[in-house]
């Protein structure tokens, strides 16, 4: 996973002095910290991991779904999903995915950064994830599951209703005049689609973090910020 550029990291700390900032991701806390730094809960006012089922505010865990004794201990959202879906459906899902992936023919079935990028380019041409998701949607229709594209090479599977809009339950209580959302998978089928389209947010579709930073400069700074 690519780590945040130091200049971009610095900009977000400048932005944090002007407005409340947060991040919502489909990955667990450890993956978010790997990309944004170990002190991510201190760098952002809000951190919403695993589609918002794990919630941090001002460096403290406030998750309503599951609880954790340690500040940086990842709560067992897997257990919560297991309890929600039931063992039988969960095993059906896992077995289907394993069978499907076992039949895929790819140049490589490994996961270095270079191989992730290589797969991403193949996926753009051959729609590997899109076809996988379509097969899952057909197989598990009516069973309370959602399947969405996410990240560079992955897709997300979660119970219906457990999308990124979960974070809005917290943010609505804060009394903000506006909630801005920036995402790259904002089209139908992407894991940013629901929150991007939600009337409670002002949504921006972006292609990279640098584009997010540029739009934030235009909205929240009268001029490019002094980085001295």
Secondary structure, DSSP 8 states (H G I E B T S, - for coil): -----HHHHHHHHHHHTTS--EEE-SS-HHHHHHHH-TTHHHHSSEEEEGGGTEEEETTEE--SS---SSTTS---HHHHHHHHH-HHHHHHHHHHHHHHHHH---S-----HHHHHHHHHHHHHH-HHHHHHHHHHHHTTTSSEEEEEETTTEEEEEETT-STTHHHHHHGGGT-S--EEEES--STTBTTHHHHH-TTSEEEE-SSHHHHHHHHHHHH-SS-----
